[in-house]
Amino acid sequence: MSIPFIDLKTQYRRVADEVQQGIRAVLESGAYIGGPEVARLEERLAGYCGTRYAVGTASGTDALVMALMALSVGPGDAVFCPPFTFMATAEVVALLGATPVFVDVDPVTYNMDPAQLELAVRAVRAGDASLYPLPKNAGQLTPKAVIPVDLFGLLADYQALLSVAAKHGLFVIEDAAQAFGATLTLSGTQRRACSFGSIACTSFFPAKPLGCYGDGGMCFTDDPELLELLRSIRVHGQGRDKYENVRLGITGRLDTMQAAVLLAKFEIFPDEVRLRQEAAKRYAGLLGQIPGLTLPAVPDGSTSVFAQYSIQAETSAQRQELLERLGKASVPTSIYYPRPLHLQPAFANLGYRSGSMPVSEAVAARIFSIPMHPYLTAQTQEEIYRAMAG
Ligand SMILES: *Cc1c(COP(=O)(O)O)cnc(C)c1O
């Protein structure tokens, strides 16, 4: 039997009855849009993450778009993003006419480096690209917001990031698309992903730690005014009723059926997080024996949900060799991310060059991911280890 990269079939067998019951109830109710399942899920997940409110959205990307719209981000604004992330993080900034300003990542956690955020904000303020590599015309921009990403399931360094953001009056939007369920101890209190910043966003794309059976996402906030804005933007800027539009918005709703799927899957989610962490521990024991590999770091006070199990090889050549060995043994692999966003053709207009973000570029040349999901067995992991050890 072939090894899956993410085993959604085994997971489905575990929740099939509950999922089918949930979907049948929606089918029979006729409330396909805005059914009671959506509010129930919002309440449950806000409670789990420790925020006052949650707003279900059509995708993680829509959650980010809505967050930026609610904070009035637009042309002339600089929004600081890491370049080592999925396209959506910076795409939404540019879609709204604002300018992504890239901030390189930490070489150990792969998350935004707070010291470099400080430099980048100062460089924009001074309009001086000799202080930090900037996009074209950055001198005319107003620093407005920062979008830290919790990459591969590990929370960014919010202790430091929140303090840099506060010092410079930046809004923080947490991109927790990969980290739902992860934790971080901040000032002695353990907090969950989706509880950082003015608005946090997550995704329920099937391959994410908590996935549905289609597209879905959610915004989280503690601020009642932002809650009202997000709800309005979600339905074309609706005012007191459907036919009053007080601002521009989108069709950003989470489907009732996906909410029903998520309610069923959330029941086993804490157990799945535990299983992911056990699988990661087994990988560390095995792969630590292979010279040259840098395994995922989990700093003290953090827990990861291992959305991906990403390994850094010593060189691109070692990565190539390992990927070939794994391929020969029919072990699926993937590279997240082979090209950082500042070097993507879609952002060529920003004028970044190779060498602008040296850490992201070095990591992109050496990183690769191997199978990771809650149902990975010790036996399969040993097979993967043997294929890599050669
Ligand atoms: C998946 C992902 C998104 C977008 O989520 P979708 O639900 O696919 O729109 C945004 N940011 C990051 C970091 C992601 O991994």
PDBQT file of the ligand as one rigid body, heavy atoms in Angstrom, charges set to zero:
ROOT
HETATM    1  C1  LIG A 401      -3.358  27.869   3.215  1.00  0.00    +0.000 C 
HETATM    2  C2  LIG A 401      -2.830  29.192   3.576  1.00  0.00    +0.000 A 
HETATM    3  C3  LIG A 401      -3.545  30.384   3.341  1.00  0.00    +0.000 A 
HETATM    4  C4  LIG A 401      -4.816  30.447   2.526  1.00  0.00    +0.000 C 
HETATM    5  O1  LIG A 401      -5.827  29.596   2.895  1.00  0.00    +0.000 OA
HETATM    6  P1  LIG A 401      -6.920  29.113   1.821  1.00  0.00    +0.000 P 
HETATM    7  O2  LIG A 401      -7.992  28.544   2.698  1.00  0.00    +0.000 OA
HETATM    8  O3  LIG A 401      -6.261  28.113   0.952  1.00  0.00    +0.000 OA
HETATM    9  O4  LIG A 401      -7.377  30.309   1.079  1.00  0.00    +0.000 OA
HETATM   10  C5  LIG A 401      -3.016  31.578   3.807  1.00  0.00    +0.000 A 
HETATM   11  N1  LIG A 401      -1.837  31.615   4.439  1.00  0.00    +0.000 NA
HETATM   12  C6  LIG A 401      -1.106  30.512   4.659  1.00  0.00    +0.000 A 
HETATM   13  C7  LIG A 401       0.184  30.627   5.397  1.00  0.00    +0.000 C 
HETATM   14  C8  LIG A 401      -1.564  29.262   4.223  1.00  0.00    +0.000 A 
HETATM   15  O5  LIG A 401      -0.831  28.162   4.437  1.00  0.00    +0.000 OA
ENDROOT
TORSDOF 0
